[in-house]
Amino acid sequence: MVRLILIVAFIAVVAIAITALVGTIVSVTQTTVGKDTDNMPAKFRRITYVLLVVLLFGVTTGWLGAA
């Protein structure tokens, strides 16, 4: 049973490594043409980023989420 768990864990690690490798290769080979194709204004992007960080800290400190 332990060998089965170790084999499954090894397969999972290999799959994660392959996914990371493919993602890195794809991101390196992509060109930067059309880099900023988002139509959202920079002000709203900044606000949503700040709200995301507030949500992150709220969940980690227990201020937001489950009681």
C-alpha distances in whole Angstrom, upper triangle without the diagonal:
4,5,5,6,9,10,11,12,14,16,17,19,20,21,23,24,26,27,29,30,32,33,35,36,38,39,41,42,44,47,49,51,51,49,51,51,50,53,52,55,54,55,52,50,50,50,47,46,47,46,42,42,44,41,38,40,41,37,36,38,38,41,40,37,36,38
4,5,5,6,9,10,10,12,14,15,16,18,20,21,22,24,26,27,28,30,31,33,35,36,37,39,41,42,46,47,50,50,48,49,50,49,52,51,53,52,53,51,48,49,49,46,44,45,44,41,40,42,39,37,38,39,35,34,36,36,40,39,36,35,37
4,5,5,6,9,10,10,12,14,15,16,18,20,21,22,24,26,27,28,30,31,33,34,36,37,39,40,44,46,48,49,47,49,49,48,52,51,53,52,54,51,48,49,49,46,44,46,45,42,41,43,41,38,40,41,37,36,38,39,42,41,38,37,39
4,5,5,6,9,10,11,12,14,15,16,18,20,21,23,24,26,27,29,30,32,33,35,36,37,39,43,44,47,47,45,47,47,46,50,49,51,50,52,49,46,47,48,44,43,44,43,40,40,42,39,36,38,39,36,35,38,37,41,39,36,35,38
4,5,5,6,9,10,11,12,14,15,16,18,20,21,23,24,26,27,29,30,31,33,35,36,38,41,42,45,45,43,44,45,44,47,46,49,48,49,47,44,44,45,41,40,41,40,37,37,38,36,33,35,36,32,31,34,34,37,36,33,32,34
4,5,5,6,9,10,10,12,14,15,16,18,20,21,22,24,26,27,28,30,31,33,35,36,40,41,44,44,42,44,44,44,47,46,49,47,49,47,43,44,45,42,40,41,41,37,37,39,36,33,35,36,33,31,34,35,38,37,34,34,36
4,5,5,6,9,10,11,12,14,15,16,18,20,21,22,24,26,27,28,30,31,33,35,38,40,43,43,41,43,43,43,46,46,48,47,49,47,44,44,45,42,40,42,41,38,38,40,37,35,37,38,35,33,36,37,40,38,36,35,38
4,5,5,6,9,10,10,12,14,15,16,18,20,21,22,24,26,27,28,30,32,33,37,38,41,41,39,41,41,40,43,43,46,45,46,44,41,42,42,39,37,39,38,35,35,37,34,32,34,35,32,31,34,34,37,35,33,32,35
4,5,5,6,9,10,11,12,14,15,17,18,20,21,23,24,26,27,29,30,32,35,37,39,40,37,39,39,39,42,41,44,42,44,42,39,39,40,37,35,37,36,32,32,35,32,29,31,33,29,28,31,31,35,33,31,31,33
4,5,5,6,9,10,11,12,14,15,16,18,20,21,22,24,26,27,29,30,34,36,38,39,37,39,39,39,43,42,44,43,45,43,40,40,41,38,36,38,38,34,34,36,34,31,33,35,32,30,34,34,37,36,34,34,37
4,5,5,6,9,10,10,12,14,15,16,18,20,21,22,24,26,27,28,32,34,36,37,35,37,37,37,41,40,43,42,44,42,38,40,41,37,35,38,37,33,34,36,34,31,34,35,32,31,34,35,38,36,34,34,37
4,5,5,6,9,10,11,12,14,15,16,18,20,21,22,24,26,27,31,32,35,35,33,35,35,34,38,37,40,39,40,38,35,36,37,34,32,34,34,30,30,33,30,27,30,31,28,27,31,31,34,32,30,30,33
4,5,5,6,9,10,11,12,14,15,16,18,20,21,22,24,26,29,31,34,34,32,34,34,34,38,37,39,38,40,38,35,35,37,33,31,33,33,29,29,32,30,27,29,31,28,27,30,31,34,33,31,31,34
4,5,5,6,9,10,10,12,14,15,16,18,20,21,22,24,28,30,32,33,31,34,34,34,38,38,40,39,41,39,36,37,38,35,33,35,35,32,32,35,33,30,32,34,31,30,34,35,37,36,34,34,37
4,5,5,6,9,10,11,12,14,15,16,18,20,21,22,26,28,30,31,29,31,31,32,35,35,38,37,39,37,33,35,36,33,31,33,33,29,30,33,31,28,31,33,30,29,33,33,36,34,32,33,36
4,5,5,6,9,10,10,12,14,15,16,18,20,21,25,26,29,29,27,29,29,29,33,33,35,34,36,34,30,31,33,30,28,30,30,26,27,29,27,25,27,29,27,26,29,30,33,31,29,30,33
4,5,5,6,9,10,11,12,14,15,16,18,20,24,25,28,29,27,29,30,30,34,34,36,34,37,35,31,32,34,31,29,31,32,28,28,31,30,27,29,32,29,28,31,33,35,33,32,33,36
4,5,5,6,8,10,10,12,14,15,16,18,22,24,27,28,26,28,29,29,33,33,36,35,37,35,32,33,35,32,30,33,33,29,30,33,31,29,32,34,31,30,34,35,37,35,34,35,39
4,5,5,6,9,10,11,12,14,15,17,20,22,24,25,23,25,26,26,30,30,32,31,34,32,28,30,32,28,27,30,30,26,27,30,28,26,29,31,28,28,32,33,35,32,31,33,36
4,6,5,6,9,10,10,12,14,15,19,20,23,24,22,24,25,25,29,29,31,30,32,31,27,28,30,27,25,28,28,25,25,28,27,24,27,29,27,27,30,32,33,32,31,32,36
4,5,5,6,9,10,11,12,14,18,20,23,24,22,25,26,27,30,31,33,31,34,33,29,30,33,30,28,31,31,28,28,32,30,28,31,33,31,30,34,35,37,35,34,36,39
4,5,5,6,9,10,11,12,16,18,21,22,20,23,24,25,28,29,31,30,33,32,28,30,32,29,27,31,31,28,29,32,31,28,32,34,32,31,35,36,38,36,35,37,40
4,5,5,6,9,10,11,14,16,18,19,17,20,21,21,25,26,28,27,30,28,25,26,28,26,24,27,28,24,25,29,27,25,28,31,29,28,32,33,35,33,32,34,38
4,5,5,6,9,10,13,15,18,19,17,20,21,22,26,27,28,27,30,29,25,26,29,27,24,27,29,25,26,29,29,26,29,32,30,29,33,35,36,34,34,36,39
4,6,5,6,9,12,14,17,19,18,21,22,23,27,28,30,29,32,31,28,29,32,29,27,30,32,28,29,33,32,30,33,35,34,33,37,38,39,38,37,39,43
4,5,5,6,10,12,15,16,15,18,19,20,24,25,27,26,30,29,25,27,30,27,25,29,30,27,28,32,31,29,32,34,33,33,36,37,39,36,36,38,42
4,6,5,8,10,13,14,12,15,16,18,22,23,25,23,27,26,22,24,27,24,23,26,27,24,25,29,28,26,29,32,31,30,34,36,36,35,34,37,40
4,6,8,10,13,15,14,17,19,21,24,25,27,25,29,28,25,26,29,27,25,28,30,27,28,31,31,29,32,35,34,33,36,38,39,38,38,40,43
4,6,10,12,14,14,17,18,21,24,26,28,27,30,30,26,28,31,29,27,31,32,30,30,34,34,32,35,37,36,36,39,41,42,40,40,42,46
4,7,9,11,10,14,15,17,21,22,24,24,27,27,23,25,28,26,25,28,30,27,29,32,32,30,33,36,35,35,38,40,40,38,38,41,44
4,6,9,8,12,13,16,20,22,23,22,26,26,23,25,28,27,25,29,30,28,29,33,33,32,35,37,36,37,40,41,42,40,40,43,46
4,6,5,9,11,14,17,19,20,19,23,23,20,22,25,24,23,26,28,26,27,31,31,30,33,35,35,35,38,40,40,38,38,42,45
4,5,9,9,13,16,18,19,19,23,23,21,23,26,25,24,27,29,28,29,32,32,32,35,37,37,37,40,42,42,40,40,43,47
4,6,6,9,12,15,16,16,20,20,18,20,23,22,22,25,27,25,27,30,30,30,33,35,35,36,39,40,39,37,38,41,44
4,6,9,12,14,15,14,18,18,15,17,20,19,19,22,24,22,24,27,27,27,30,32,32,32,35,37,36,35,35,39,42
4,6,8,10,11,11,14,14,12,15,17,17,16,20,21,20,22,25,25,25,28,30,30,31,34,35,35,33,34,37,40
4,6,9,11,12,15,15,13,16,18,17,18,21,22,21,23,26,26,26,29,31,31,32,35,36,35,33,34,37,40
4,6,8,9,12,11,10,13,15,14,15,18,19,18,21,23,23,24,27,28,28,30,32,33,32,30,31,34,37
4,6,9,12,10,10,14,15,14,16,19,19,19,22,24,24,25,28,29,29,31,34,34,33,31,32,35,38
4,6,8,7,7,10,11,11,13,15,16,16,19,20,21,22,25,25,26,28,30,31,29,27,28,32,35
4,5,6,6,9,10,11,13,15,16,17,19,20,21,23,25,26,27,29,31,32,30,28,30,33,36
4,6,5,6,9,10,10,12,14,15,17,18,20,21,23,24,26,27,29,30,28,27,29,33,35
4,5,5,6,9,10,11,12,14,16,17,18,20,21,23,24,26,27,29,26,25,27,31,33
4,5,5,6,8,10,10,12,14,15,16,18,20,21,22,24,26,27,24,23,25,28,31
4,5,5,6,9,10,10,12,14,15,16,19,20,21,23,24,26,24,22,24,28,30
4,6,5,6,9,10,11,12,14,15,17,18,20,21,23,24,23,21,24,27,30
4,5,5,6,9,10,11,12,14,16,16,18,20,21,22,20,19,21,25,27
4,5,5,6,9,10,10,12,14,15,16,18,20,21,19,17,19,23,25
4,5,5,6,9,10,11,13,14,15,17,18,20,19,17,19,23,25
4,5,5,6,9,10,11,12,14,15,17,18,16,16,18,22,24
4,5,5,6,9,10,10,12,14,15,16,14,13,15,19,21
4,5,5,6,9,10,11,12,14,15,14,13,14,18,20
4,5,5,6,8,10,11,12,14,13,13,15,18,20
4,5,5,6,9,10,11,12,10,10,13,16,18
4,6,5,6,9,10,10,9,8,10,13,16
4,5,5,6,9,10,10,9,11,14,16
4,6,5,6,8,8,9,11,14,15
4,6,5,6,5,5,8,11,12
4,6,5,6,5,6,9,11
4,6,8,8,9,11,12
4,6,8,9,11,11
4,5,6,7,8
4,7,9,9
4,7,8
4,7
4
